[in-house]
């Protein structure tokens, strides 16, 4: 018998069916007050091996880089680490998810309503994901049909040390691309719920999720955690007795239907930085010269150079 919504909602601080409206309202107010520093882009579609890569050219990435530079300078000056999530900016606060997690807007967003699912207390971004993380994540994914991701370490594209998952709503581009990997995933022959993408020649693993919209976050989190460990093991990231610390950098992606893990060898190639979204078919370049380079290199070749073959 499924747990009743009344029972499991008691574990959460955010009222059900309110996350999307709260996100939209906060996005509007944060933009009006200047707290949200949206990065303007133009996009191009590159089709390769059943994947519709969405390549965005970042228009004003300079201010995000300047903010990182100022943070680093202040840390060097004071000798103290600056944590943008502790305390967080009130103008970016969407809501309390649970006793362990809060929800914030991504300050430097490319996609509207880009959410951060942040641990309430400081935890390292290189800590393994745990039951509480998946509990908070599934609560949000029940409310918003989106793509979740986690950059496990600096080499995987993480820019902040404070542990946080991210969630962007689908579709990627309205009336253009729902999810770049859709066609490639549809061709996977899953065995015992695990498989690989024919388009990816580098080390990775994908797991199907047999979840119901009516599953409680607790039940869903247990299933997701088990599959997460299965994926880490499948790609050679043996956690062994480390219990909490990740054995190597990796990218993690998830929708309501599947989860994907890709171990990382380096953060960038040819000055093109890659985070988890790259393996979902979403890439970012600084300018037209980088776009030209990417087209010549091809997206899949770029990804293979920051992963393990």
Secondary structure as UniProt FT lines:
FT   HELIX           5..9
FT   TURN            10..11
FT   TURN            16..17
FT   HELIX           19..33
FT   STRAND          41..48
FT   TURN            49..50
FT   STRAND          51..58
FT   HELIX           62..78
FT   TURN            84..87
FT   HELIX           90..92
FT   STRAND          93..96
FT   STRAND          101..105
FT   TURN            107..108
FT   TURN            112..113
FT   STRAND          115..119
FT   TURN            125..126
FT   HELIX           131..143
FT   STRAND          146..152
FT   HELIX           154..156
FT   STRAND          164..169
FT   TURN            174..176
FT   TURN            180..181
FT   HELIX           182..186
FT   TURN            192..193
FT   STRAND          194..195
FT   TURN            198..199
FT   STRAND          205..208
FT   TURN            213..214
FT   HELIX           217..234
FT   TURN            235..236
FT   TURN            240..241
FT   TURN            243..244
FT   STRAND          250..254
FT   STRAND          258..263
FT   STRAND          268..269
FT   TURN            270..271
FT   STRAND          272..273
FT   HELIX           276..280
FT   STRAND          282..285
FT   HELIX           288..297
FT   HELIX           299..304
FT   TURN            305..306
//
